[in-house]
Every structure is written in C-alpha cells, then in structure tokens.
C-alpha cells in the first residue's frame, strides 16, 4: 500500500515540476570571459619545491646530499626539471636493500639519478614537445643519459596533455613514465612531476 502511495506522490511531483518549468525560456546570451590559467610562477624551481615540501622533501634531501642545489636555484639558464615525489625517491632507495634513506645511498648514484632528471633546455607541453618522441639532452652524459620525451595531444586519449618520458619502444627497454603534474614554469625553466623515477635501460 505504501509503495502505491509513494509512486503516486512521485508522479504528482514530477508533473508539478514539469508544469512549473514549462514557462521558463532558454537563455540566448551570456557574458563569457574565457581565460587560461597562467602556468608561470614567480620563483625558482627550488623555491617551488619548498612550497610543496609535503611531496618533495625526499627529493630536496637528495639534491642537497648530491651537492646539486645550484641547478635549481640559478636563473641564468633554463632547464626542464623532472621533479620526483617522495614516492619516486623512496622507490629509488628501495633498489638498495641495505639503505633506508636517500642520504645512505652512494653519492655518485644519487648525482647520476638527478643528472638524468635535468634536461638541458626548455621543454613544455605548450609547443616545445611534439606528439612523436624526440631525444633530449640530459645532464647525465653518455648512453646512460639517453632519454626521449613527448606530449600526448590526441583528445581521444585518456592522458591527453600528459608529458611522457621514454615512451614504450622509443628508447631501448627504458620504462615509460608519465608526469602526474606538468608545465609548471618557474623563473629558471619548467617542472614536470613524476611519481616514478626515470632511467635508461638498453
């Protein structure tokens, strides 16, 4: 009996709402002021990391331990910084079974990790990176420094706009990495954020 009453009440409510909306006219014009968020931030890459120490504290510790802070604080040259979250740095540390923090790892290995994550030049998804993978020059020289980058621009792809490092098949057997956040533009380049560290694999 209750179900029957509720059904009648729901139908009555639907009819009342339809009747009430029948007199409403469609809006034919509206003031619209389109704009795009400015990706530029008035600070260096290092200062940006300091504002997000909740996710970059391990990365900052690695930079200071490796003695490479000057790359992130200088303003005379633009670099593409592949910033590693705490998750990514901890994943790197886990490759050393007897180490628990990045400052316990061999300094040269940490320096090589960071060198691979600094690309010489400015590569954003706003025109510098094509949809086909290109080789870029990292600060890690030689074969171990080989890296490809691209940006996804197909609107039908779920990761459209994403920055991709070492897309599958473009750089030996190097694992593909997708930025979790990208095109952050400090005064000394551009930052793309990764939850997994990148590396070259033959």
C-alpha positions as CSV (number, residue, x, y, z in Angstrom):
1,X,0.0,0.0,0.0
2,X,2.8,2.4,1.0
3,X,4.6,1.7,-2.3
4,X,1.5,2.6,-4.2
5,X,1.1,5.9,-2.4
6,X,4.8,6.8,-2.9
7,X,4.5,6.1,-6.6
8,X,1.5,8.4,-6.9
9,X,3.3,11.1,-4.9
10,X,6.4,10.9,-7.1
11,X,4.3,11.1,-10.3
12,X,2.4,14.1,-8.9
13,X,5.7,15.8,-8.0
14,X,7.1,15.1,-11.5
15,X,4.0,16.6,-13.2
16,X,4.2,19.7,-10.9
17,X,7.9,20.3,-11.7
18,X,7.3,19.9,-15.4
19,X,4.4,22.4,-15.3
20,X,6.5,24.9,-13.3
21,X,9.4,24.7,-15.7
22,X,7.2,25.0,-18.8
23,X,7.2,28.8,-18.6
24,X,11.0,29.1,-18.4
25,X,12.7,30.4,-21.5
26,X,16.1,29.2,-22.7
27,X,18.9,31.7,-22.2
28,X,20.0,33.1,-25.5
29,X,23.1,35.1,-24.5
30,X,25.6,35.4,-21.7
31,X,28.7,37.3,-20.8
32,X,31.7,34.9,-21.0
33,X,35.2,35.9,-20.3
34,X,37.4,33.0,-21.3
35,X,40.8,32.7,-19.8
36,X,43.6,30.1,-19.3
37,X,45.4,29.6,-16.0
38,X,48.9,31.1,-16.2
39,X,51.5,28.3,-15.6
40,X,54.2,30.7,-14.7
41,X,55.2,31.0,-11.0
42,X,57.4,33.9,-9.7
43,X,60.0,31.7,-8.1
44,X,62.8,29.3,-8.9
45,X,62.3,25.6,-9.1
46,X,63.9,25.2,-5.7
47,X,61.6,27.7,-4.1
48,X,58.6,25.9,-5.7
49,X,59.8,22.6,-4.1
50,X,60.0,24.4,-0.8
51,X,56.3,25.4,-1.1
52,X,55.5,21.7,-1.6
53,X,57.8,20.1,0.9
54,X,54.9,17.7,1.7
55,X,55.7,15.9,-1.6
56,X,59.3,16.9,-2.4
57,X,61.1,16.7,1.0
58,X,63.0,13.5,-0.1
59,X,63.8,15.0,-3.5
60,X,65.2,18.1,-1.8
61,X,67.3,16.0,0.6
62,X,68.7,14.1,-2.4
63,X,69.5,17.4,-4.2
64,X,71.4,18.8,-1.2
65,X,73.1,15.5,-0.5
66,X,74.3,15.4,-4.1
67,X,75.5,19.0,-4.0
68,X,73.4,20.0,-6.9
69,X,71.1,22.6,-5.5
70,X,72.7,25.3,-7.7
71,X,70.9,23.9,-10.8
72,X,67.5,24.5,-9.1
73,X,68.3,28.0,-7.7
74,X,70.2,29.6,-10.6
75,X,68.3,31.8,-13.1
76,X,70.9,32.1,-15.9
77,X,69.8,29.0,-17.8
78,X,66.5,27.3,-18.4
79,X,66.3,23.6,-17.6
80,X,63.5,21.1,-17.8
81,X,63.3,19.7,-14.2
82,X,61.8,16.2,-13.8
83,X,60.8,16.5,-10.2
84,X,60.5,13.3,-8.1
85,X,57.9,13.0,-5.4
86,X,58.7,11.3,-2.1
87,X,57.2,8.1,-3.6
88,X,59.6,8.1,-6.5
89,X,62.7,8.8,-4.3
90,X,61.7,6.0,-1.9
91,X,61.3,3.7,-4.9
92,X,64.9,4.5,-5.9
93,X,66.2,4.0,-2.4
94,X,64.5,0.6,-2.3
95,X,66.8,-0.6,-5.0
96,X,69.5,-0.7,-2.3
97,X,68.3,-3.4,0.1
98,X,70.5,-2.2,3.0
99,X,69.6,1.5,2.7
100,X,66.6,3.3,4.3
101,X,67.0,6.8,3.1
102,X,68.5,8.6,0.0
103,X,71.4,10.1,2.0
104,X,72.5,6.5,2.8
105,X,72.9,5.7,-1.0
106,X,76.2,6.2,-2.8
107,X,76.5,9.9,-3.6
108,X,77.6,9.3,-7.2
109,X,74.5,7.2,-7.8
110,X,72.3,10.0,-6.4
111,X,74.1,12.5,-8.6
112,X,73.5,10.3,-11.6
113,X,69.8,10.0,-10.7
114,X,69.5,13.8,-10.5
115,X,71.5,14.4,-13.7
116,X,69.2,12.2,-15.6
117,X,66.2,14.2,-14.3
118,X,67.5,17.6,-15.5
119,X,67.1,18.2,-19.2
120,X,69.1,20.9,-20.9
121,X,66.7,23.4,-22.4
122,X,63.0,24.3,-22.0
123,X,60.5,21.5,-22.9
124,X,56.9,22.2,-22.1
125,X,53.7,20.7,-23.5
126,X,52.8,24.2,-24.9
127,X,54.7,23.8,-28.2
128,X,58.2,22.6,-27.5
129,X,57.4,18.9,-27.2
130,X,55.8,17.2,-30.3
131,X,53.5,14.2,-30.2
132,X,56.2,12.0,-31.6
133,X,59.1,11.1,-29.2
134,X,62.3,13.2,-29.5
135,X,65.6,12.6,-27.9
136,X,66.6,15.3,-25.4
137,X,69.9,16.0,-23.7
138,X,70.1,15.2,-20.0
139,X,72.9,16.3,-17.7
140,X,73.9,12.6,-17.5
141,X,76.2,12.1,-20.4
142,X,76.8,9.0,-22.5
143,X,74.5,6.1,-23.2
144,X,73.1,6.1,-19.7
145,X,71.8,9.6,-20.3
146,X,69.6,8.8,-23.3
147,X,66.0,10.0,-22.9
148,X,63.0,10.6,-25.1
149,X,60.1,13.0,-24.4
150,X,56.8,13.7,-26.0
151,X,53.4,15.2,-25.1
152,X,50.1,13.4,-25.7
153,X,47.8,15.7,-27.7
154,X,45.1,13.3,-29.1
155,X,41.9,14.5,-27.4
156,X,40.6,10.9,-27.6
157,X,43.3,9.6,-25.3
158,X,42.8,9.4,-21.6
159,X,46.2,11.0,-20.9
160,X,45.9,13.9,-23.4
161,X,48.2,16.7,-22.4
162,X,50.5,14.4,-20.4
163,X,54.2,14.6,-20.6
164,X,55.7,11.2,-21.4
165,X,59.4,10.2,-20.8
166,X,60.8,7.2,-22.6
167,X,57.5,6.2,-24.3
168,X,57.4,2.4,-24.9
169,X,59.7,1.4,-27.7
170,X,61.3,4.8,-28.2
171,X,64.4,4.3,-26.1
172,X,65.5,0.7,-25.8
173,X,63.9,-1.0,-22.9
174,X,63.6,2.1,-20.7
175,X,60.4,2.1,-18.7
176,X,57.8,4.6,-19.8
177,X,57.0,7.3,-17.2
178,X,54.0,9.7,-17.3
179,X,54.1,13.0,-15.4
180,X,51.5,13.4,-12.7
181,X,51.6,17.1,-13.0
182,X,53.3,19.2,-15.7
183,X,54.1,22.5,-17.3
184,X,54.8,24.3,-14.0
185,X,57.0,27.2,-15.1
186,X,59.4,28.7,-12.5
187,X,61.8,31.5,-13.4
188,X,64.5,29.1,-14.4
189,X,62.7,26.6,-16.7
190,X,59.8,24.2,-16.5
191,X,58.9,21.5,-14.0
192,X,57.2,18.1,-14.7
193,X,56.4,16.0,-11.6
194,X,56.8,12.2,-11.5
195,X,55.8,9.5,-9.0
196,X,58.3,7.1,-10.5
197,X,61.9,7.8,-11.3
198,X,63.1,7.6,-14.8
199,X,66.2,5.7,-16.1
200,X,67.7,4.4,-19.3
201,X,67.7,0.6,-20.0
202,X,69.4,-0.8,-23.0
